[in-house]
Amino acid sequence: MSRGEKVVELSKELIGACGLYCGWCPYYITGTEEFKCGGCWSREKCGIRDCAAGRGIKVCTFCPEFPCQKLYDMYGKMAEFLDQIKKDFAGRVIRSDIRQK
């Protein structure tokens, strides 16, 4: 691993209820000056995570109502989210050495 790279460990605790892997997100890996995310299970509020937890499941795909409108709405905003990543991390290369935990 070269200087400046961060080790990103694969961990089931970083799988969001929505199915995204928080450990690969640049807001989790390095964050910005304004925002550093610890993954959806560490956030104060997440509607999808809270819904799954209230149903006693960790991942939405195990829900009998999958896929629901909450997921459609979240994934419908994915282009906006990716554009924000591009804006926040423009010119920055985030390198990591991925290891399974």
ZADOPA-517005 format. One record per atom (N, C-alpha, C): residue in three letters; chain; atom name; x, y negated, z negated. Coordinates in nm, 3 decimals. Layout:
ZADOPA-517005
+-----+----+----+---------+---------+---------+
!  aa ! ch ! at !      xx !      yy !      zz !
+-----+----+----+---------+---------+---------+
! Ala !  A ! CA !       X !       Y !       Z !
...
+-----+----+----+---------+---------+---------+
END
This chain:
ZADOPA-517005
+-----+----+----+---------+---------+---------+
!  aa ! ch ! at !      xx !      yy !      zz !
+-----+----+----+---------+---------+---------+
! Met !  A !  N !   0.085 !   0.117 !   0.000 !
! Met !  A ! CA !   0.000 !   0.000 !   0.000 !
! Met !  A !  C !   0.089 !  -0.124 !   0.000 !
! Ser !  A !  N !   0.060 !  -0.216 !   0.089 !
! Ser !  A ! CA !   0.142 !  -0.336 !   0.096 !
! Ser !  A !  C !   0.090 !  -0.443 !   0.001 !
! Arg !  A !  N !   0.173 !  -0.543 !  -0.021 !
! Arg !  A ! CA !   0.140 !  -0.651 !  -0.112 !
! Arg !  A !  C !   0.012 !  -0.723 !  -0.070 !
! Gly !  A !  N !  -0.073 !  -0.754 !  -0.165 !
! Gly !  A ! CA !  -0.196 !  -0.825 !  -0.135 !
! Gly !  A !  C !  -0.315 !  -0.733 !  -0.112 !
! Glu !  A !  N !  -0.289 !  -0.604 !  -0.099 !
! Glu !  A ! CA !  -0.399 !  -0.510 !  -0.081 !
! Glu !  A !  C !  -0.452 !  -0.469 !  -0.217 !
! Lys !  A !  N !  -0.580 !  -0.443 !  -0.224 !
! Lys !  A ! CA !  -0.645 !  -0.400 !  -0.347 !
! Lys !  A !  C !  -0.691 !  -0.257 !  -0.329 !
! Val !  A !  N !  -0.675 !  -0.177 !  -0.432 !
! Val !  A ! CA !  -0.723 !  -0.039 !  -0.427 !
! Val !  A !  C !  -0.874 !  -0.041 !  -0.449 !
! Val !  A !  N !  -0.947 !   0.019 !  -0.356 !
! Val !  A ! CA !  -1.092 !   0.031 !  -0.369 !
! Val !  A !  C !  -1.121 !   0.178 !  -0.391 !
! Glu !  A !  N !  -1.169 !   0.209 !  -0.511 !
! Glu !  A ! CA !  -1.199 !   0.348 !  -0.543 !
! Glu !  A !  C !  -1.343 !   0.380 !  -0.508 !
! Leu !  A !  N !  -1.364 !   0.496 !  -0.448 !
! Leu !  A ! CA !  -1.499 !   0.541 !  -0.419 !
! Leu !  A !  C !  -1.560 !   0.591 !  -0.548 !
! Ser !  A !  N !  -1.676 !   0.538 !  -0.581 !
! Ser !  A ! CA !  -1.740 !   0.570 !  -0.707 !
! Ser !  A !  C !  -1.892 !   0.574 !  -0.689 !
! Lys !  A !  N !  -1.956 !   0.676 !  -0.742 !
! Lys !  A ! CA !  -2.102 !   0.685 !  -0.727 !
! Lys !  A !  C !  -2.173 !   0.571 !  -0.799 !
! Glu !  A !  N !  -2.108 !   0.509 !  -0.897 !
! Glu !  A ! CA !  -2.167 !   0.395 !  -0.966 !
! Glu !  A !  C !  -2.180 !   0.272 !  -0.877 !
! Leu !  A !  N !  -2.110 !   0.274 !  -0.763 !
! Leu !  A ! CA !  -2.116 !   0.160 !  -0.671 !
! Leu !  A !  C !  -2.210 !   0.182 !  -0.554 !
! Ile !  A !  N !  -2.287 !   0.290 !  -0.558 !
! Ile !  A ! CA !  -2.390 !   0.312 !  -0.456 !
! Ile !  A !  C !  -2.514 !   0.236 !  -0.501 !
! Gly !  A !  N !  -2.555 !   0.140 !  -0.421 !
! Gly !  A ! CA !  -2.674 !   0.062 !  -0.454 !
! Gly !  A !  C !  -2.799 !   0.145 !  -0.433 !
! Ala !  A !  N !  -2.903 !   0.112 !  -0.503 !
! Ala !  A ! CA !  -3.031 !   0.182 !  -0.487 !
! Ala !  A !  C !  -3.078 !   0.177 !  -0.342 !
! Cys !  A !  N !  -3.043 !   0.070 !  -0.272 !
! Cys !  A ! CA !  -3.082 !   0.051 !  -0.132 !
! Cys !  A !  C !  -3.004 !   0.142 !  -0.038 !
! Gly !  A !  N !  -2.896 !   0.201 !  -0.087 !
! Gly !  A ! CA !  -2.814 !   0.289 !  -0.005 !
! Gly !  A !  C !  -2.684 !   0.228 !   0.042 !
! Leu !  A !  N !  -2.667 !   0.097 !   0.024 !
! Leu !  A ! CA !  -2.540 !   0.033 !   0.060 !
! Leu !  A !  C !  -2.434 !   0.069 !  -0.043 !
! Tyr !  A !  N !  -2.309 !   0.073 !   0.001 !
! Tyr !  A ! CA !  -2.199 !   0.101 !  -0.091 !
! Tyr !  A !  C !  -2.133 !  -0.031 !  -0.130 !
! Cys !  A !  N !  -2.159 !  -0.076 !  -0.253 !
! Cys !  A ! CA !  -2.111 !  -0.206 !  -0.301 !
! Cys !  A !  C !  -1.958 !  -0.215 !  -0.301 !
! Gly !  A !  N !  -1.891 !  -0.103 !  -0.316 !
! Gly !  A ! CA !  -1.745 !  -0.102 !  -0.324 !
! Gly !  A !  C !  -1.676 !  -0.145 !  -0.197 !
! Trp !  A !  N !  -1.746 !  -0.148 !  -0.084 !
! Trp !  A ! CA !  -1.688 !  -0.191 !   0.043 !
! Trp !  A !  C !  -1.721 !  -0.335 !   0.076 !
! Cys !  A !  N !  -1.798 !  -0.399 !  -0.007 !
! Cys !  A ! CA !  -1.841 !  -0.536 !   0.020 !
! Cys !  A !  C !  -1.730 !  -0.634 !  -0.021 !
! Pro !  A !  N !  -1.699 !  -0.732 !   0.064 !
! Pro !  A ! CA !  -1.595 !  -0.828 !   0.027 !
! Pro !  A !  C !  -1.628 !  -0.910 !  -0.097 !
! Tyr !  A !  N !  -1.757 !  -0.927 !  -0.127 !
! Tyr !  A ! CA !  -1.793 !  -1.000 !  -0.249 !
! Tyr !  A !  C !  -1.758 !  -0.917 !  -0.373 !
! Tyr !  A !  N !  -1.756 !  -0.785 !  -0.359 !
! Tyr !  A ! CA !  -1.714 !  -0.698 !  -0.468 !
! Tyr !  A !  C !  -1.561 !  -0.689 !  -0.472 !
! Ile !  A !  N !  -1.498 !  -0.671 !  -0.356 !
! Ile !  A ! CA !  -1.354 !  -0.649 !  -0.350 !
! Ile !  A !  C !  -1.276 !  -0.771 !  -0.398 !
! Thr !  A !  N !  -1.305 !  -0.888 !  -0.342 !
! Thr !  A ! CA !  -1.228 !  -1.008 !  -0.378 !
! Thr !  A !  C !  -1.316 !  -1.123 !  -0.426 !
! Gly !  A !  N !  -1.439 !  -1.127 !  -0.380 !
! Gly !  A ! CA !  -1.527 !  -1.238 !  -0.415 !
! Gly !  A !  C !  -1.481 !  -1.370 !  -0.355 !
! Thr !  A !  N !  -1.552 !  -1.474 !  -0.390 !
! Thr !  A ! CA !  -1.515 !  -1.609 !  -0.349 !
! Thr !  A !  C !  -1.498 !  -1.691 !  -0.477 !
! Glu !  A !  N !  -1.460 !  -1.815 !  -0.462 !
! Glu !  A ! CA !  -1.447 !  -1.900 !  -0.581 !
! Glu !  A !  C !  -1.582 !  -1.915 !  -0.651 !
! Glu !  A !  N !  -1.690 !  -1.914 !  -0.574 !
! Glu !  A ! CA !  -1.824 !  -1.936 !  -0.628 !
! Glu !  A !  C !  -1.892 !  -1.808 !  -0.675 !
! Phe !  A !  N !  -1.854 !  -1.693 !  -0.617 !
! Phe !  A ! CA !  -1.931 !  -1.572 !  -0.645 !
! Phe !  A !  C !  -1.844 !  -1.447 !  -0.638 !
! Lys !  A !  N !  -1.852 !  -1.365 !  -0.741 !
! Lys !  A ! CA !  -1.786 !  -1.235 !  -0.746 !
! Lys !  A !  C !  -1.890 !  -1.135 !  -0.793 !
! Cys !  A !  N !  -1.918 !  -1.034 !  -0.713 !
! Cys !  A ! CA !  -2.023 !  -0.938 !  -0.745 !
! Cys !  A !  C !  -1.962 !  -0.812 !  -0.804 !
! Gly !  A !  N !  -2.027 !  -0.757 !  -0.904 !
! Gly !  A ! CA !  -1.982 !  -0.634 !  -0.967 !
! Gly !  A !  C !  -2.061 !  -0.513 !  -0.920 !
! Gly !  A !  N !  -2.143 !  -0.531 !  -0.817 !
! Gly !  A ! CA !  -2.227 !  -0.422 !  -0.768 !
! Gly !  A !  C !  -2.369 !  -0.436 !  -0.821 !
! Cys !  A !  N !  -2.464 !  -0.377 !  -0.752 !
! Cys !  A ! CA !  -2.605 !  -0.400 !  -0.786 !
! Cys !  A !  C !  -2.642 !  -0.351 !  -0.926 !
! Trp !  A !  N !  -2.579 !  -0.247 !  -0.975 !
! Trp !  A ! CA !  -2.615 !  -0.195 !  -1.107 !
! Trp !  A !  C !  -2.565 !  -0.286 !  -1.218 !
! Ser !  A !  N !  -2.474 !  -0.379 !  -1.188 !
! Ser !  A ! CA !  -2.424 !  -0.471 !  -1.290 !
! Ser !  A !  C !  -2.491 !  -0.608 !  -1.283 !
! Arg !  A !  N !  -2.569 !  -0.632 !  -1.178 !
! Arg !  A ! CA !  -2.634 !  -0.763 !  -1.161 !
! Arg !  A !  C !  -2.749 !  -0.779 !  -1.260 !
! Glu !  A !  N !  -2.776 !  -0.903 !  -1.293 !
! Glu !  A ! CA !  -2.884 !  -0.932 !  -1.387 !
! Glu !  A !  C !  -3.019 !  -0.890 !  -1.330 !
! Lys !  A !  N !  -3.039 !  -0.918 !  -1.201 !
! Lys !  A ! CA !  -3.168 !  -0.886 !  -1.140 !
! Lys !  A !  C !  -3.147 !  -0.842 !  -0.996 !
! Cys !  A !  N !  -3.213 !  -0.736 !  -0.960 !
! Cys !  A ! CA !  -3.217 !  -0.688 !  -0.822 !
! Cys !  A !  C !  -3.351 !  -0.616 !  -0.807 !
! Gly !  A !  N !  -3.437 !  -0.669 !  -0.724 !
! Gly !  A ! CA !  -3.571 !  -0.614 !  -0.710 !
! Gly !  A !  C !  -3.573 !  -0.468 !  -0.666 !
! Ile !  A !  N !  -3.485 !  -0.433 !  -0.574 !
! Ile !  A ! CA !  -3.481 !  -0.295 !  -0.526 !
! Ile !  A !  C !  -3.426 !  -0.203 !  -0.635 !
! Arg !  A !  N !  -3.317 !  -0.243 !  -0.697 !
! Arg !  A ! CA !  -3.259 !  -0.164 !  -0.805 !
! Arg !  A !  C !  -3.358 !  -0.148 !  -0.921 !
! Asp !  A !  N !  -3.424 !  -0.257 !  -0.958 !
! Asp !  A ! CA !  -3.519 !  -0.254 !  -1.069 !
! Asp !  A !  C !  -3.637 !  -0.162 !  -1.038 !
! Cys !  A !  N !  -3.682 !  -0.163 !  -0.912 !
! Cys !  A ! CA !  -3.791 !  -0.075 !  -0.870 !
! Cys !  A !  C !  -3.748 !   0.072 !  -0.882 !
! Ala !  A !  N !  -3.630 !   0.102 !  -0.831 !
! Ala !  A ! CA !  -3.579 !   0.241 !  -0.837 !
! Ala !  A !  C !  -3.562 !   0.286 !  -0.982 !
! Ala !  A !  N !  -3.502 !   0.201 !  -1.063 !
! Ala !  A ! CA !  -3.481 !   0.236 !  -1.204 !
! Ala !  A !  C !  -3.615 !   0.258 !  -1.274 !
! Gly !  A !  N !  -3.714 !   0.175 !  -1.242 !
! Gly !  A ! CA !  -3.846 !   0.191 !  -1.301 !
! Gly !  A !  C !  -3.914 !   0.321 !  -1.262 !
! Arg !  A !  N !  -3.872 !   0.378 !  -1.150 !
! Arg !  A ! CA !  -3.927 !   0.506 !  -1.104 !
! Arg !  A !  C !  -3.839 !   0.624 !  -1.147 !
! Gly !  A !  N !  -3.730 !   0.591 !  -1.217 !
! Gly !  A ! CA !  -3.641 !   0.696 !  -1.266 !
! Gly !  A !  C !  -3.551 !   0.757 !  -1.160 !
! Ile !  A !  N !  -3.523 !   0.680 !  -1.053 !
! Ile !  A ! CA !  -3.435 !   0.730 !  -0.947 !
! Ile !  A !  C !  -3.318 !   0.633 !  -0.928 !
! Lys !  A !  N !  -3.209 !   0.682 !  -0.871 !
! Lys !  A ! CA !  -3.091 !   0.600 !  -0.848 !
! Lys !  A !  C !  -3.084 !   0.547 !  -0.705 !
! Val !  A !  N !  -3.141 !   0.621 !  -0.610 !
! Val !  A ! CA !  -3.134 !   0.583 !  -0.469 !
! Val !  A !  C !  -3.274 !   0.592 !  -0.409 !
! Cys !  A !  N !  -3.312 !   0.491 !  -0.335 !
! Cys !  A ! CA !  -3.448 !   0.481 !  -0.280 !
! Cys !  A !  C !  -3.490 !   0.599 !  -0.193 !
! Thr !  A !  N !  -3.395 !   0.665 !  -0.131 !
! Thr !  A ! CA !  -3.431 !   0.776 !  -0.042 !
! Thr !  A !  C !  -3.500 !   0.889 !  -0.117 !
! Phe !  A !  N !  -3.491 !   0.892 !  -0.249 !
! Phe !  A ! CA !  -3.558 !   0.995 !  -0.330 !
! Phe !  A !  C !  -3.699 !   0.954 !  -0.371 !
! Cys !  A !  N !  -3.741 !   0.836 !  -0.331 !
! Cys !  A ! CA !  -3.874 !   0.785 !  -0.367 !
! Cys !  A !  C !  -3.978 !   0.836 !  -0.268 !
! Pro !  A !  N !  -4.095 !   0.878 !  -0.317 !
! Pro !  A ! CA !  -4.200 !   0.925 !  -0.226 !
! Pro !  A !  C !  -4.254 !   0.814 !  -0.134 !
! Glu !  A !  N !  -4.231 !   0.687 !  -0.169 !
! Glu !  A ! CA !  -4.277 !   0.575 !  -0.087 !
! Glu !  A !  C !  -4.169 !   0.525 !   0.009 !
! Phe !  A !  N !  -4.056 !   0.596 !   0.018 !
! Phe !  A ! CA !  -3.947 !   0.557 !   0.108 !
! Phe !  A !  C !  -3.988 !   0.577 !   0.252 !
! Pro !  A !  N !  -3.957 !   0.483 !   0.341 !
! Pro !  A ! CA !  -3.904 !   0.350 !   0.315 !
! Pro !  A !  C !  -4.019 !   0.254 !   0.283 !
! Cys !  A !  N !  -3.993 !   0.164 !   0.193 !
! Cys !  A ! CA !  -4.097 !   0.070 !   0.151 !
! Cys !  A !  C !  -4.072 !  -0.069 !   0.209 !
! Gln !  A !  N !  -4.166 !  -0.158 !   0.187 !
! Gln !  A ! CA !  -4.155 !  -0.294 !   0.240 !
! Gln !  A !  C !  -4.036 !  -0.368 !   0.181 !
! Lys !  A !  N !  -4.002 !  -0.341 !   0.054 !
! Lys !  A ! CA !  -3.885 !  -0.407 !  -0.006 !
! Lys !  A !  C !  -3.758 !  -0.376 !   0.073 !
! Leu !  A !  N !  -3.743 !  -0.250 !   0.113 !
! Leu !  A ! CA !  -3.625 !  -0.212 !   0.192 !
! Leu !  A !  C !  -3.629 !  -0.274 !   0.330 !
! Tyr !  A !  N !  -3.745 !  -0.271 !   0.394 !
! Tyr !  A ! CA !  -3.757 !  -0.333 !   0.526 !
! Tyr !  A !  C !  -3.721 !  -0.481 !   0.519 !
! Asp !  A !  N !  -3.768 !  -0.549 !   0.414 !
! Asp !  A ! CA !  -3.737 !  -0.691 !   0.398 !
! Asp !  A !  C !  -3.588 !  -0.714 !   0.377 !
! Met !  A !  N !  -3.525 !  -0.632 !   0.291 !
! Met !  A ! CA !  -3.383 !  -0.648 !   0.264 !
! Met !  A !  C !  -3.299 !  -0.622 !   0.389 !
! Tyr !  A !  N !  -3.325 !  -0.511 !   0.456 !
! Tyr !  A ! CA !  -3.247 !  -0.479 !   0.575 !
! Tyr !  A !  C !  -3.278 !  -0.575 !   0.690 !
! Gly !  A !  N !  -3.396 !  -0.636 !   0.688 !
! Gly !  A ! CA !  -3.430 !  -0.738 !   0.787 !
! Gly !  A !  C !  -3.347 !  -0.864 !   0.772 !
! Lys !  A !  N !  -3.289 !  -0.884 !   0.655 !
! Lys !  A ! CA !  -3.204 !  -1.001 !   0.629 !
! Lys !  A !  C !  -3.056 !  -0.968 !   0.644 !
! Met !  A !  N !  -3.025 !  -0.849 !   0.691 !
! Met !  A ! CA !  -2.885 !  -0.805 !   0.699 !
! Met !  A !  C !  -2.802 !  -0.893 !   0.792 !
! Ala !  A !  N !  -2.857 !  -0.937 !   0.904 !
! Ala !  A ! CA !  -2.781 !  -1.024 !   0.995 !
! Ala !  A !  C !  -2.743 !  -1.154 !   0.925 !
! Glu !  A !  N !  -2.835 !  -1.209 !   0.848 !
! Glu !  A ! CA !  -2.807 !  -1.331 !   0.772 !
! Glu !  A !  C !  -2.696 !  -1.307 !   0.669 !
! Phe !  A !  N !  -2.701 !  -1.193 !   0.603 !
! Phe !  A ! CA !  -2.599 !  -1.156 !   0.505 !
! Phe !  A !  C !  -2.463 !  -1.141 !   0.572 !
! Leu !  A !  N !  -2.458 !  -1.073 !   0.685 !
! Leu !  A ! CA !  -2.331 !  -1.054 !   0.757 !
! Leu !  A !  C !  -2.275 !  -1.187 !   0.807 !
! Asp !  A !  N !  -2.363 !  -1.276 !   0.851 !
! Asp !  A ! CA !  -2.318 !  -1.410 !   0.893 !
! Asp !  A !  C !  -2.258 !  -1.486 !   0.775 !
! Gln !  A !  N !  -2.317 !  -1.470 !   0.656 !
! Gln !  A ! CA !  -2.264 !  -1.536 !   0.536 !
! Gln !  A !  C !  -2.127 !  -1.480 !   0.499 !
! Ile !  A !  N !  -2.110 !  -1.349 !   0.513 !
! Ile !  A ! CA !  -1.978 !  -1.289 !   0.489 !
! Ile !  A !  C !  -1.876 !  -1.347 !   0.586 !
! Lys !  A !  N !  -1.913 !  -1.356 !   0.712 !
! Lys !  A ! CA !  -1.823 !  -1.412 !   0.814 !
! Lys !  A !  C !  -1.784 !  -1.555 !   0.778 !
! Lys !  A !  N !  -1.879 !  -1.634 !   0.732 !
! Lys !  A ! CA !  -1.853 !  -1.772 !   0.694 !
! Lys !  A !  C !  -1.764 !  -1.779 !   0.570 !
! Asp !  A !  N !  -1.797 !  -1.702 !   0.466 !
! Asp !  A ! CA !  -1.722 !  -1.707 !   0.340 !
! Asp !  A !  C !  -1.581 !  -1.651 !   0.350 !
! Phe !  A !  N !  -1.561 !  -1.557 !   0.441 !
! Phe !  A ! CA !  -1.432 !  -1.490 !   0.449 !
! Phe !  A !  C !  -1.360 !  -1.517 !   0.582 !
! Ala !  A !  N !  -1.398 !  -1.622 !   0.652 !
! Ala !  A ! CA !  -1.336 !  -1.657 !   0.780 !
! Ala !  A !  C !  -1.186 !  -1.674 !   0.763 !
! Gly !  A !  N !  -1.110 !  -1.606 !   0.847 !
! Gly !  A ! CA !  -0.966 !  -1.618 !   0.844 !
! Gly !  A !  C !  -0.897 !  -1.536 !   0.735 !
! Arg !  A !  N !  -0.974 !  -1.477 !   0.648 !
! Arg !  A ! CA !  -0.917 !  -1.395 !   0.541 !
! Arg !  A !  C !  -0.926 !  -1.249 !   0.580 !
! Val !  A !  N !  -0.817 !  -1.180 !   0.570 !
! Val !  A ! CA !  -0.816 !  -1.037 !   0.596 !
! Val !  A !  C !  -0.819 !  -0.968 !   0.461 !
! Ile !  A !  N !  -0.919 !  -0.885 !   0.442 !
! Ile !  A ! CA !  -0.930 !  -0.811 !   0.317 !
! Ile !  A !  C !  -0.884 !  -0.670 !   0.345 !
! Arg !  A !  N !  -0.773 !  -0.637 !   0.288 !
! Arg !  A ! CA !  -0.717 !  -0.504 !   0.307 !
! Arg !  A !  C !  -0.733 !  -0.426 !   0.179 !
! Ser !  A !  N !  -0.757 !  -0.300 !   0.194 !
! Ser !  A ! CA !  -0.769 !  -0.216 !   0.075 !
! Ser !  A !  C !  -0.722 !  -0.075 !   0.106 !
! Asp !  A !  N !  -0.682 !  -0.009 !   0.003 !
! Asp !  A ! CA !  -0.645 !   0.131 !   0.009 !
! Asp !  A !  C !  -0.761 !   0.204 !  -0.058 !
! Ile !  A !  N !  -0.837 !   0.280 !   0.019 !
! Ile !  A ! CA !  -0.956 !   0.345 !  -0.035 !
! Ile !  A !  C !  -0.919 !   0.481 !  -0.093 !
! Arg !  A !  N !  -0.955 !   0.500 !  -0.218 !
! Arg !  A ! CA !  -0.930 !   0.626 !  -0.287 !
! Arg !  A !  C !  -1.057 !   0.676 !  -0.350 !
! Gln !  A !  N !  -1.075 !   0.807 !  -0.347 !
! Gln !  A ! CA !  -1.195 !   0.865 !  -0.407 !
! Gln !  A !  C !  -1.174 !   0.880 !  -0.556 !
! Lys !  A !  N !  -1.273 !   0.839 !  -0.632 !
! Lys !  A ! CA !  -1.267 !   0.845 !  -0.778 !
! Lys !  A !  C !  -1.330 !   0.971 !  -0.828 !
+-----+----+----+---------+---------+---------+
END
